[in-house]
Amino acid sequence: MTHEEMQSARYTLSGKVAIVCGAGAPGDGIGNGRAAAMLLADSGAAVVCVDRDAESAANTAGMISACGGEGISIAADVTSEVGCQAVVEKTMQTYGRIDLLDNNVGVGSRGSIVDDTPENWNRVLKINIDSIYWMSRCVIPKMALNEGGAIVNVSSISALRPRGLTAYSTSKGAVIAMTRAMAVDHAAQGIRVNCVAPGPVYTPRIEIQGLSDARRASRVNAAPLQTEGTGWDVGHAVAFLLSDAAKYVTGQTLVVDGGVTLRGPDR
């Protein structure tokens, strides 16, 4: 194999079909899911863009098409079995196979166990954990028909470095544990399962929250690399782990945080 062939083959996903959950983003902004969807399509995969917001999912599919890629959109609630079954059925009807899955749905939360309400606790765990359970449960049997596939679950550095976000940290810690268990459970089917743990990433949804200049500066200063991440940073990590370049990687958590978790709280 020549150097050129090595370079072109590394991330080639031609003939593969990927489902990206949480693929939408406000407006034309680039969030983690949209970035992953566009990068997977750019590598040759047909991408099913899933989001509860139909317009947002359609915008992502449109952006993929505008760049010459193949993609469709589906509006669905992936915290339910019915929603996930609908996504899988539509994907199979359209493409006849499923090879790759990016479980990127999540919601944040603040407060301790004492501060949090039971209603919010259940809401956070349902969205952040159940979405992975139901989608993976529906997808894995289809992947097994192809003698393998790859899944990436999106966690957070809050699972590794708790900081007053107890429900969120708990749910994202469960994502890491679930990833490791899934990697063992489904290795015999040729299915790899990995995790990405993003740090402070400036996405359209964060922008809408209206972070102050001082708060953004503190996020930058928290990282040894002295920068904030973007949706593209997380998207590239997802694309790598779903590609054959990572064919010998499973059950791992890739931290994408500019080094934030390397520093103690006094820094």
Beta strands, then each sheet from edge to edge (+ up, - down):
strand 1: 17-21
strand 2: 46-51
strand 3: 70-75
strand 4: 100-103
strand 5: 149-154
strand 6: 191-198
strand 7: 253-256
sheet 1: 3+ 2+ 1+ 4+ 5+ 6+ 7+
end
